[in-house]
């Protein structure tokens, strides 16, 4: 069974997920903060990182600032 965990990286989350290590599940973690490197506390979990800047193109920040002023 595949499990998708959506959470922030904190101590309680890591403890809870580590209980599933030998349960035979494919565990995926979507880090909602998308900050920092991959966690070494749960290396057996597939971590989904790098989603915030999926479309990093030239002038991205300038366009975002101008659109915010229009709206």
Secondary structure as UniProt FT lines:
FT   STRAND          2..7
FT   HELIX           11..18
FT   TURN            19..24
FT   STRAND          26..31
FT   TURN            41..44
FT   STRAND          46..48
FT   TURN            52..55
FT   TURN            58..59
FT   HELIX           60..70
//
